[in-house]
Amino acid sequence: MLSAVRLRMASARYAAMTNTDFRCASRPADAASAPTSPPRALPLQGIRVVEFSHMVMGPTCGLVLADLGAEVIKVEPVEGDRTRHLLGAGAGFFPMFNRNKKSIALDLRSAEGVQAAIRLASTADVVLQNFKPGVMRKYGLDYAALSKLNAGLIYVNHTGFLPGPYEHRTALDEVVQMMGGLAYMTGRPGDPLRAGSSVNDIMGGMFGAIGALAALMQRGQTGKGQEIDSALFENNVFLVGQHMMQYAVTGQAAAPMPERISSWGLYDVFNVKDGEQIFLSAVSDAQWRTFCTAMGFEDMLADPALQTNNDRVRARDTMLPQLRARLAAFSAAHLAQVFETHQLPYAPISRPEHLLDDPHLLASGGLADVRLSDGERAGVMAKTTLLPVRMDGERLPVRMHPPRAGEHTQELLHSLGYTPAEVVALLQSKAVA
């Protein structure tokens, strides 16, 4: 309730300056553009977020806030977000990170487009952006300018680096993985390898959302907004912090994961029958006894050199070749059944596309359908992953499909006080689309 009050106060402040009420209450998407789902009260209902972002980091922050119920308005250029048309590894960026959002297309190179952006941002509880330092200031859309219009505004910057010697460098997920030690830890010695997902972009956006949520709570007490910074490099450093601490505690540098000294004797990927692979582990003495008994490896269970986990860690060079030779005779399905029956840790080696048919995800509601909005497959329904949390026993739903570029432009302009004639003029001048 406090947040909704702050939204009304922010809108009233801007309305007082312009003699127009620009507040726009959130409403469910119409039936033509949203999946059918029972209405439910979501935590951020009544909060407006204006998102100036592209690629993954900023959109992830907006996605988290949108899934939690905020009205998130994505500001795109008149030609649409370039992410909409990426190929290869980027083809999933826009439909993955832009559900539950509205789209307004504005030309920030025009005075009219900038003015519309300022009017929109002035009604927001939260503004988030992930452009290079100085870009938003050039348009009068930075925190210093917008906070004069709305003292309760929370403004989230997503950058490559927090302020310091590196802050003006151009950063990408791969860049910070290389300089932040993650690629070294992932690859084999001499062969740094980036992680197989946009881990820093995604987590950087999540930390931006965490900062926004904390600021909303604090604003409920103080009535004041604040500026928040989330950065790729610092996010990456947090991810490798455990390895930094290992060195601080032991004086020994962490080895890359493929060459690390495992903390457990049985904890590895095994090549088994018919060329399949499976990950198997036993991380306690009790699990080792269960494993040996279930597999009929009584000789290994009785081996004095393998009695404790630390014994098995020291014996890995001789123990693992024995296990690999024995386990190669079994199918992955058989081993999975044995480990499942005896509640031992194991995992099939899955690919991302396999997860679209994963029985657990399908049964537990971890996937939902969205309608693609761009390219040759526009209009096609595809499965997307939901936030990995439940609230009040339910997953957070898809309420709106990823929007078409500028799908909500006219609706939002009208809500900001533009007359029908003014909207037509803006469209004709191509200041909006």
C-alpha positions in Angstrom: 0.0 0.0 0.0 2.8 2.4 0.8 4.3 1.9 -2.6 1.0 2.6 -4.3 0.7 5.8 -2.3 4.2 6.8 -3.3 3.2 6.2 -7.0 0.2 8.4 -6.6 2.3 11.1 -4.9 4.9 11.0 -7.8 2.2 11.3 -10.4 0.5 14.1 -8.5 3.8 16.0 -8.4 4.3 15.8 -12.1 0.6 16.5 -12.8 0.9 19.7 -10.7 3.8 20.9 -12.9 1.9 20.2 -16.1 -1.7 20.5 -15.0 -2.4 17.0 -16.2 -2.9 13.7 -14.4 -0.4 11.3 -15.9 -1.0 8.4 -13.5 -1.9 5.1 -15.2 -3.2 2.3 -13.1 -2.0 -1.2 -13.9 -4.5 -3.4 -15.6 -4.5 -7.0 -16.8 -3.5 -7.5 -20.4 -6.4 -8.0 -22.8 -7.5 -11.5 -23.8 -5.9 -11.3 -27.2 -2.4 -10.7 -25.8 -2.2 -12.6 -22.6 -2.5 -16.2 -21.5 -5.6 -17.2 -19.4 -4.7 -17.4 -15.8 -6.7 -16.8 -12.6 -6.2 -13.4 -11.1 -4.1 -13.2 -8.0 -2.6 -10.5 -5.9 1.1 -10.1 -6.6 3.6 -8.4 -4.3 4.5 -5.5 -6.6 1.0 -4.8 -7.9 0.6 -1.0 -8.2 4.3 -0.4 -8.8 5.3 1.2 -12.1 8.7 0.4 -13.6 10.1 2.2 -16.7 12.8 0.2 -18.3 15.4 1.7 -20.7 17.4 -1.4 -21.5 18.5 -3.9 -24.1 20.3 -7.3 -24.3 20.1 -9.3 -21.0 21.2 -7.5 -17.8 18.7 -4.7 -17.7 15.8 -6.8 -19.1 16.5 -9.4 -16.4 16.0 -6.8 -13.7 12.7 -5.8 -15.4 11.6 -9.4 -15.8 12.0 -10.1 -12.1 10.0 -7.0 -11.1 7.4 -7.7 -13.8 6.9 -11.4 -12.7 6.4 -10.1 -9.2 3.5 -8.0 -10.4 4.9 -4.6 -11.3 3.7 -2.8 -14.4 6.9 -2.7 -16.4 7.1 -0.5 -19.4 9.9 -1.2 -21.8 11.1 1.9 -23.8 12.3 0.8 -27.2 13.7 2.8 -30.2 11.1 3.3 -32.9 12.7 0.5 -35.0 12.4 -1.8 -32.0 14.9 -3.3 -29.7 17.8 -4.8 -31.7 17.7 -7.9 -29.5 14.4 -8.8 -31.2 16.3 -9.8 -34.3 19.5 -11.5 -33.0 20.5 -14.9 -34.5 22.2 -17.9 -33.0 22.9 -17.7 -29.2 21.0 -14.4 -29.0 17.8 -15.6 -30.6 16.2 -16.4 -27.2 17.1 -13.1 -25.5 14.0 -11.0 -26.2 11.3 -13.7 -25.7 13.0 -15.0 -22.6 13.5 -11.7 -20.7 10.6 -9.5 -21.8 7.4 -11.3 -20.8 4.9 -9.5 -18.6 6.0 -6.1 -20.0 4.4 -3.3 -22.1 6.3 -1.7 -25.0 6.4 2.0 -25.9 8.6 3.0 -28.9 10.1 6.4 -28.7 12.8 8.2 -30.8 15.1 9.8 -28.2 16.9 11.6 -31.0 13.8 13.9 -31.3 12.8 16.5 -28.8 9.2 15.2 -28.8 10.4 11.6 -28.1 12.6 12.8 -25.2 9.8 14.8 -23.7 7.5 11.8 -23.8 10.2 9.7 -22.2 10.6 12.2 -19.4 6.8 12.4 -18.8 6.7 8.6 -18.6 9.7 8.2 -16.4 8.3 10.9 -14.0 5.4 8.7 -13.2 7.5 5.7 -12.3 8.3 4.2 -8.9 11.4 2.6 -10.5 13.5 3.5 -13.6 16.1 1.1 -14.7 18.7 1.4 -17.4 21.8 -0.4 -18.8 23.4 2.0 -21.2 26.9 3.4 -21.2 27.8 6.0 -18.6 26.6 9.4 -19.7 23.9 8.3 -22.2 20.9 8.9 -20.0 22.3 12.2 -18.8 22.5 13.4 -22.4 18.7 13.0 -22.6 17.8 14.4 -19.2 16.8 10.9 -18.1 19.5 10.3 -15.5 18.7 10.1 -11.8 19.8 13.7 -11.0 17.3 15.1 -13.5 14.4 12.8 -12.8 14.7 12.9 -9.1 13.9 16.7 -9.2 10.6 15.7 -10.7 10.0 12.8 -8.4 11.8 12.7 -5.1 10.6 9.2 -4.4 12.1 7.8 -7.6 14.3 4.7 -7.4 16.8 4.5 -10.2 18.8 1.4 -11.0 21.9 1.6 -13.2 23.2 -1.6 -14.7 26.8 -1.1 -15.8 30.0 -2.9 -16.6 31.9 -1.7 -13.5 31.1 0.2 -10.4 32.9 3.6 -10.1 36.7 3.2 -10.2 39.5 2.9 -12.7 37.6 0.5 -15.0 34.2 2.3 -15.0 34.5 3.7 -18.6 35.6 0.4 -20.1 33.1 -1.5 -22.4 32.1 -4.6 -20.6 30.4 -7.8 -21.8 29.7 -11.0 -19.9 32.6 -12.7 -21.5 34.9 -9.8 -20.8 34.3 -9.9 -17.1 34.4 -13.7 -17.0 37.9 -13.5 -18.4 39.2 -10.7 -16.2 37.3 -11.8 -13.1 38.7 -15.3 -12.8 35.5 -17.3 -13.8 36.7 -18.3 -17.2 40.0 -19.5 -15.6 38.0 -21.6 -13.1 35.7 -23.1 -15.7 38.3 -24.1 -18.3 41.2 -26.5 -18.2 44.7 -25.1 -17.4 45.8 -22.9 -20.2 42.3 -22.9 -21.8 40.1 -20.3 -20.1 36.4 -21.0 -21.0 33.4 -18.8 -20.4 30.5 -20.3 -18.5 27.8 -21.7 -20.8 25.2 -19.1 -19.9 25.0 -15.3 -19.5 25.6 -15.7 -15.8 26.8 -12.2 -15.0 24.2 -10.5 -17.1 21.4 -12.5 -15.5 22.7 -12.2 -11.9 23.6 -8.6 -12.4 20.0 -7.9 -13.3 18.9 -9.9 -10.3 21.1 -7.9 -8.0 19.6 -4.7 -9.6 16.1 -6.1 -8.7 17.2 -6.9 -5.2 18.5 -3.3 -4.8 15.2 -2.0 -6.2 13.1 -4.1 -3.8 15.2 -3.0 -0.8 14.9 0.7 -1.9 11.1 0.3 -2.2 11.0 -0.9 1.4 13.2 1.9 2.6 11.1 4.5 0.7 8.1 3.2 2.6 9.8 4.4 5.8 11.5 7.6 4.6 9.5 8.7 1.6 12.7 9.2 -0.4 14.0 7.4 -3.4 17.7 6.6 -4.2 20.1 5.6 -7.0 21.3 2.0 -7.2 24.2 0.6 -9.1 24.7 -3.1 -10.2 27.7 -4.1 -12.2 28.9 -7.1 -14.3 32.5 -7.1 -13.0 31.6 -6.9 -9.3 28.9 -9.6 -9.8 31.6 -11.9 -11.3 33.9 -11.2 -8.4 31.1 -12.2 -6.0 30.7 -15.4 -7.9 34.4 -16.4 -7.5 34.6 -15.0 -4.0 34.6 -18.6 -2.6 37.8 -19.3 -4.5 39.3 -16.0 -3.3 38.5 -16.9 0.2 40.0 -20.4 -0.2 43.3 -18.7 -1.0 42.9 -16.3 1.9 42.2 -19.2 4.3 44.7 -21.8 3.0 47.3 -19.9 1.1 46.7 -22.3 -1.8 45.3 -21.0 -5.0 42.1 -22.7 -6.3 42.7 -24.9 -9.3 40.4 -24.7 -12.4 37.4 -26.9 -11.8 38.5 -29.7 -14.3 41.8 -30.0 -12.3 40.5 -29.3 -8.8 41.2 -31.6 -5.9 37.7 -32.8 -5.1 36.4 -32.8 -1.6 34.7 -36.2 -2.2 36.1 -39.5 -3.4 33.2 -40.4 -5.7 32.1 -37.3 -7.5 32.5 -37.4 -11.2 31.1 -38.0 -14.7 31.4 -41.6 -15.9 31.3 -43.0 -19.5 29.1 -46.0 -19.4 27.4 -48.5 -21.7 26.5 -47.5 -25.3 28.6 -44.3 -25.1 26.3 -42.6 -22.5 27.4 -40.5 -19.7 26.1 -40.0 -16.1 27.3 -38.0 -13.1 27.5 -40.2 -9.9 28.5 -39.2 -6.4 28.7 -40.4 -2.8 29.6 -37.5 -0.5 29.5 -39.3 2.9 30.8 -42.5 4.3 27.1 -43.7 4.7 26.5 -43.0 1.0 29.7 -44.9 0.0 28.5 -47.9 2.0 25.1 -47.7 0.3 26.7 -47.4 -3.1 29.1 -50.4 -2.7 26.3 -52.6 -1.3 23.8 -51.6 -4.1 26.4 -52.2 -6.8 27.8 -55.4 -5.3 31.3 -53.9 -4.8 31.9 -55.6 -1.5 35.7 -55.7 -2.1 35.9 -51.9 -2.4 33.7 -51.6 0.7 36.1 -53.8 2.7 39.3 -52.1 1.3 41.2 -50.5 4.3 42.4 -47.8 2.0 38.8 -46.6 1.2 37.2 -46.5 4.6 36.7 -42.8 5.0 35.9 -40.0 2.6 39.4 -38.5 3.0 40.9 -41.9 2.4 38.9 -42.1 -0.9 40.0 -38.6 -1.9 43.6 -39.5 -1.4 43.0 -42.8 -3.4 41.2 -41.2 -6.3 44.0 -41.8 -8.7 43.7 -45.5 -8.2 40.1 -45.8 -7.2 38.5 -43.9 -10.1 40.0 -46.1 -12.8 38.6 -49.2 -11.1 35.2 -47.6 -10.8 35.3 -46.5 -14.5 36.1 -50.0 -15.6 33.3 -51.6 -13.5 30.6 -49.0 -14.2 31.2 -49.1 -18.0 29.3 -52.4 -18.1 26.0 -50.7 -16.9 23.6 -48.5 -18.8 23.0 -45.0 -17.7 19.3 -45.9 -17.1 20.2 -48.8 -14.9 22.6 -46.7 -12.8 20.0 -43.9 -12.5 17.5 -46.4 -11.2 20.0 -47.8 -8.6 20.9 -44.3 -7.4 17.2 -43.2 -7.4 16.2 -46.2 -5.4 18.9 -45.7 -2.8 18.6 -41.9 -2.7 22.1 -41.3 -3.9 23.1 -38.1 -5.8 23.2 -38.6 -9.5 22.4 -36.7 -12.7 21.9 -37.5 -16.4 24.0 -35.3 -18.7 21.2 -33.2 -20.2 21.2 -30.5 -22.8 19.0 -27.3 -22.6 16.6 -28.5 -25.3 16.0 -31.7 -23.3 14.6 -29.6 -20.4 11.6 -28.6 -22.5 10.3 -32.2 -22.0 11.6 -32.6 -18.5 8.9 -34.5 -16.5 9.6 -32.6 -13.2 9.4 -29.2 -14.9 6.2 -30.1 -16.7 4.6 -31.6 -13.6 5.6 -28.8 -11.2 4.7 -25.9 -13.5 8.2 -24.7 -14.1 7.5 -24.0 -17.8 4.9 -21.7 -19.4 3.8 -20.8 -22.9 4.6 -17.4 -24.4 3.7 -16.2 -27.9 6.8 -15.1 -29.9 6.5 -11.6 -31.2 9.2 -11.3 -33.9 10.8 -12.9 -36.9 9.6 -15.9 -38.9 8.1 -17.6 -35.9 6.0 -14.5 -34.8 2.8 -15.8 -33.3 4.1 -19.2 -32.5 3.8 -20.4 -28.9 7.0 -21.5 -27.2 7.8 -22.7 -23.7 9.8 -20.4 -21.4 11.2 -20.9 -17.9 9.6 -19.2 -14.9 11.4 -17.6 -12.0 12.6 -20.4 -9.8 10.5 -19.5 -6.7 7.0 -20.2 -5.4 5.0 -17.7 -3.5 2.0 -18.8 -1.5 2.4 -22.3 -3.0 2.3 -21.1 -6.6 4.8 -20.2 -9.4 4.7 -16.6 -10.7 2.7 -16.7 -13.9 3.0 -15.3 -17.4 0.4 -12.6 -17.5 1.5 -10.9 -20.8 3.3 -12.3 -23.7 6.5 -10.6 -24.9 5.1 -7.4 -26.5 5.3 -6.4 -30.1 7.5 -3.3 -30.6 5.5 -0.3 -29.6 2.4 -2.4 -28.9 1.3 -0.1 -26.0 2.6 3.2 -27.3 -0.8 4.9 -27.9 -2.3 3.5 -24.7 0.5 4.9 -22.6 0.7 8.2 -24.4 -3.1 8.7 -23.8 -2.5 7.8 -20.1 0.2 10.5 -19.9 -2.3 13.2 -21.0 -1.6 13.4 -24.7 -4.7 14.2 -26.7 -5.7 11.9 -29.7 -4.5 14.7 -32.1 -1.2 15.0 -30.3 -0.7 11.2 -30.5 -1.4 11.3 -34.2 1.1 14.1 -34.7 3.8 12.2 -32.8 3.2 9.1 -34.9 3.3 11.1 -38.1 6.5 12.8 -37.1 8.0 9.4 -36.2 8.9 10.6 -32.8 7.0 7.5 -31.6 6.0 4.3 -33.2 
